[in-house]
Amino acid sequence: MTETLNAWAPRILSILRIVAGLIFMAHGTQKLLGFPFAESGPAAFSLSWTAGVIELVCGALIAAGFLTRAAAFLASGMMAVAYWIAHAPQDFFPVNNGGDAAILYCFVFLYLVFAGPGPWSVDAMRSQATPR
């Protein structure tokens, strides 16, 4: 059983990356494009607008597995900053301050910085095509 699970681990890493990237990107599309429906978007070049740009761009890069480590590093750092700026001042406990998703994103993306994108990614295809 362990051998089967170990054989699937790289593929599941790719699935984790794709799902996390798509959901992260959805936060950016909501802020910047109003989809899924949002009543109003942030003012251009505000902190929230900048976060939306990072969510949209890094989410797309992470989902595609292109420049994954750099995009995940930026996204992880942004989520750490978002937690400490927007959530932590409200309450000590993440479940009370609404910051549990920010913490999870931060550490999932930090994991991707070290684990890489997995085999189902543009980065993996590029590394196979590049002669060494």
PAGU-834338 format. One record per residue (C-alpha): x, y, z. Coordinates in steps of 0.05 Angstrom, whole numbers, plus 5000, padded with zeros to 4 digits. Layout:
PAGU-834338
XYZ ...
END
This chain:
PAGU-834338
500050005000 505650485018 509050364951 502650544914 501751174955 508951374944 508251264869 502351744867 505552284912 508452694854 501852694817 498052894879 503053464889 501153704819 493753664836 494854044901 498554584862 493254644808 487454684857 490955174903 492955604844 485955624814 482655804880 487956334894 486856614824 479356654837 480857134895 484457584845 478957554792 473857734844 477858344867 479958584798 474558334750 468458274796 467857524781 465157154817 460557724834 463358254881 459658894897 465559344887 472859274872 478759604906 481560274884 487060214832 493960144862 491260064933 493959514978 487859084963 488559204888 495959004891 493958374929 488858224874 494258294820 498857824858 493157324869 491157334796 498057294765 501356824816 495056394819 495256304743 502756154744 502055664802 496055314769 499855234704 506255034739 510255574705 515655934745 512355564803 517655664857 518156424846 510656514841 509456084903 514756474942 511457134925 504456864940 506756555006 509857215029 503757605009 499257145049 503757205110 503357965104 495857935093 494957525155 498857995200 495958625170 488658435161 487157845207 491657815267 489758505294 482458295299 483457705345 489057235368 485756605343 485656485268 478856145271 475956785302 479657285258 478156945191 485456845176 485656085173 485356085096 491156595094 495356145138 493755525096 495355885031 501856145062 504255455081 501755085019 505455584976 511555555020 511454795011 511154884936 517455324939 521254724966 517454134934 516954444865 511054384817 510453634808 510653264742 504253554711 506954254700 509954714649 516354734691 517053974687 515953984612 521154534604 526254164645 525353534603 526153934539 532354294562 538853924546 543553864605 
END
